[in-house]
Amino acid sequence: MFQLDYMDHSPLYEQIKEKIKALIINGVLKPNERVPSVRELAQSLTINPNTIHKAYKELELEGYIYSIRAKGSFVTPINAKRNQARKDDLLLEIDKLVLELAYMTIPKEQLISRIEEIYSRGRQREND
C-alpha cells in the first residue's frame, strides 16, 4: 500500500495519516471502500497497532474515514455539511500560506497559476 520513511522526523502515525489521506484525495481509495484493518496494516508495516489506531482516529476526526463496529473502517463519502468545518480550517491554512508567500515576494500571478494547476489536476482525477 505504502512505505514509511524512518528517516523522516515526523511521527509514524502522522506519516500513516498523511499517506492514507493522499490515497483518498487522489482517488486510489474510493468512498465507502474499506481501508486495511489496524491489524492488517500493522503487520504489513511491522509497527505497533496502537500507532495505526492513532492515525485512524485522527483520520476519523478529520472526516476522511468512518468506522463500523466489527466491520472495519471505510472511506467517508463527501458530504458538504459534515466537511464544512474542515474546509474552513483548510482555508485558514491557505490564508496563512498566501500571506507568508506574499511576504517572501512570490508574485500573485505565480500563486494563482499554481492553484489553477493543482485544482485542474484534482478535477481531472474526479473525472477518471
VENZIVEN-V321030 format. One record per pair of residues at least 24 apart in sequence whose C-alpha atoms are under 7 Angstrom apart, sorted by the first residue. I is the first residue (numbers start at 0). GAP is how many residues later the second one is. Records with the same first field share a line. If there is no record, write none. Layout:
I: GAP + GAP
This chain:
12: 38 + 39 + 41 + 42
13: 41
15: 39
16: 38 + 39 + 42
25: 99
26: 98
29: 45
30: 44 + 45 + 46
31: 42 + 43 + 44 + 45
32: 41 + 42
33: 38 + 39 + 40 + 41
34: 38 + 39 + 40
36: 35 + 36
61: 24
